[in-house]
Amino acid sequence: MAFEISSDLSPNLLGVAWLIGRWEGTGHGQWPGTGEFTYGCQIDFVENGGNFLHYLMQTYELGEDGVATKPLGMETGFWRPQPDGAIEVSLAHPDGYAELWEGTMTGARIELRTDAVVRPVSSAVAYTGGHRLYGNVESDLMWTFDRATTDVELQPYLWARLQRVS
């Protein structure tokens, strides 16, 4: 699906304009004790005239027919690209933790590393840090998320290839 860059888009967002819209598809994951799994994924990047994108990712358990049956996870936050090609991302999760990410934008490739993870004792995951890649590959959004916890060193966790739907 083709997309058009708004003429009134903030100049700070030009490097991430390719992300704006809704992306959907199927992802895969693996984790010690869980094994391999497949999930449905929807990511929305929305601009409202400011120097940031609002981000919302939702994952779903899939039935045998490939249709979403129940929610698995969610994260929301803000992507703040900087004029020098750096990018800052803040995310919050209903599992009880928040993250600050720092990274770089190179063409249609974004690489992020956690700067800070904050979680209360009651957090559902003992998450300590991560590394993410986002890229435009053949007009699809490809992304990967490597995760570390107090018990597991940084390793591949989630990845997906999503198609633009709006």
C-alpha positions as CSV (number, residue, x, y, z in Angstrom):
1,M,0.0,0.0,0.0
2,A,1.4,3.4,-1.0
3,F,1.5,6.2,1.5
4,E,1.7,10.0,1.2
5,I,3.7,12.3,3.4
6,S,1.6,15.2,4.6
7,S,2.8,18.7,3.5
8,D,2.5,20.0,7.0
9,L,4.5,17.1,8.7
10,S,7.0,18.4,11.2
11,P,10.5,18.4,9.7
12,N,11.8,16.4,12.6
13,L,9.5,13.5,11.5
14,L,10.8,13.2,7.9
15,G,13.2,10.4,8.9
16,V,10.4,8.3,10.3
17,A,7.5,9.3,8.0
18,W,7.7,5.9,6.4
19,L,6.4,4.4,9.7
20,I,3.2,6.5,9.9
21,G,0.1,4.4,9.6
22,R,-1.2,1.0,10.7
23,W,0.8,-2.2,10.2
24,E,-0.5,-5.7,10.7
25,G,0.8,-9.2,10.3
26,T,2.1,-12.3,12.0
27,G,5.1,-12.5,14.3
28,H,7.2,-15.2,15.9
29,G,9.0,-15.6,19.2
30,Q,11.0,-17.8,21.4
31,W,11.9,-17.8,25.0
32,P,13.5,-20.3,27.5
33,G,10.7,-22.2,29.2
34,T,8.2,-21.1,26.6
35,G,9.6,-22.4,23.4
36,E,8.7,-21.1,20.0
37,F,5.4,-19.4,19.3
38,T,3.4,-17.4,16.7
39,Y,1.3,-14.3,17.4
40,G,-0.7,-11.7,15.6
41,C,0.7,-8.1,15.7
42,Q,-0.7,-4.6,15.0
43,I,1.4,-1.5,15.3
44,D,0.1,2.0,14.9
45,F,2.3,5.1,14.3
46,V,0.3,8.3,14.5
47,E,1.4,12.0,14.2
48,N,-0.6,14.9,15.4
49,G,1.4,17.9,14.2
50,G,4.0,17.7,17.0
51,N,7.7,16.6,16.8
52,F,6.9,13.0,17.8
53,L,5.0,9.9,16.8
54,H,2.5,8.2,19.1
55,Y,3.1,4.4,19.0
56,L,0.8,1.6,20.0
57,M,1.7,-2.1,19.5
58,Q,-0.7,-4.9,20.4
59,T,-0.1,-8.6,20.1
60,Y,-2.7,-11.4,19.9
61,E,-3.0,-15.1,20.3
62,L,-4.1,-16.6,17.0
63,G,-6.6,-19.4,16.5
64,E,-6.0,-22.2,14.0
65,D,-7.7,-20.1,11.4
66,G,-5.2,-17.3,11.9
67,V,-7.8,-15.0,13.5
68,A,-7.0,-13.2,16.7
69,T,-8.6,-14.9,19.7
70,K,-7.3,-12.9,22.7
71,P,-4.9,-10.2,23.6
72,L,-1.4,-11.1,24.6
73,G,0.5,-7.9,25.1
74,M,0.6,-4.2,24.5
75,E,3.0,-1.3,24.7
76,T,2.5,2.4,24.0
77,G,4.6,5.5,24.0
78,F,6.3,8.2,22.0
79,W,9.0,8.2,19.3
80,R,11.0,11.4,19.3
81,P,13.4,11.7,16.3
82,Q,16.2,14.2,16.6
83,P,17.6,16.4,13.8
84,D,21.0,14.7,14.1
85,G,19.6,11.2,13.2
86,A,19.3,10.1,16.8
87,I,15.9,8.9,18.1
88,E,14.5,8.6,21.6
89,V,11.6,6.3,22.5
90,S,9.6,6.0,25.7
91,L,7.3,3.0,26.2
92,A,5.0,1.8,29.0
93,H,3.5,-1.6,29.4
94,P,0.5,-3.0,31.3
95,D,2.8,-5.7,32.7
96,G,4.2,-3.0,35.1
97,Y,7.4,-1.6,33.5
98,A,8.5,1.4,31.5
99,E,11.4,1.8,29.1
100,L,13.6,4.5,27.6
101,W,15.3,3.7,24.4
102,E,18.0,5.5,22.5
103,G,19.1,4.9,18.9
104,T,19.9,5.9,15.4
105,M,18.0,6.3,12.2
106,T,19.8,5.4,9.0
107,G,17.5,5.7,5.9
108,A,14.6,3.3,6.5
109,R,16.5,1.5,9.4
110,I,16.1,2.3,13.1
111,E,18.2,0.6,15.8
112,L,17.3,1.1,19.4
113,R,18.9,0.0,22.7
114,T,17.4,0.4,26.2
115,D,18.8,3.3,28.2
116,A,16.7,2.5,31.2
117,V,14.1,0.0,32.4
118,V,11.9,0.8,35.4
119,R,9.8,-1.9,37.0
120,P,8.1,-2.4,40.3
121,V,8.4,-5.6,42.4
122,S,5.0,-6.7,41.1
123,S,6.1,-6.5,37.4
124,A,5.0,-9.6,35.5
125,V,8.5,-9.8,33.8
126,A,11.9,-9.3,35.4
127,Y,12.9,-7.4,32.2
128,T,16.3,-5.6,32.4
129,G,17.1,-4.4,28.9
130,G,16.7,-4.9,25.1
131,H,17.8,-4.2,21.6
132,R,15.4,-3.5,18.7
133,L,15.6,-3.1,14.9
134,Y,12.9,-1.6,12.7
135,G,13.3,-1.5,8.9
136,N,11.4,-1.1,5.7
137,V,12.0,-4.2,3.6
138,E,10.1,-4.5,0.3
139,S,7.6,-2.0,1.7
140,D,6.9,-4.1,4.8
141,L,7.8,-3.2,8.4
142,M,10.3,-5.8,9.7
143,W,11.2,-5.6,13.4
144,T,13.1,-7.6,15.9
145,F,13.3,-7.4,19.7
146,D,16.1,-9.0,21.7
147,R,15.4,-9.1,25.5
148,A,17.3,-9.7,28.7
149,T,15.8,-10.5,32.1
150,T,17.4,-11.0,35.5
151,D,17.6,-14.7,34.6
152,V,18.3,-14.7,30.9
153,E,21.1,-12.8,29.0
154,L,20.2,-10.7,25.9
155,Q,18.8,-13.0,23.2
156,P,16.3,-13.0,20.4
157,Y,12.7,-12.8,21.7
158,L,10.2,-11.5,19.1
159,W,10.3,-10.7,15.4
160,A,7.7,-9.9,12.8
161,R,7.0,-8.8,9.2
162,L,4.0,-6.5,9.0
163,Q,2.1,-5.0,6.1
164,R,0.8,-1.5,5.9
165,V,-3.0,-1.5,6.1
166,S,-3.6,2.3,6.3
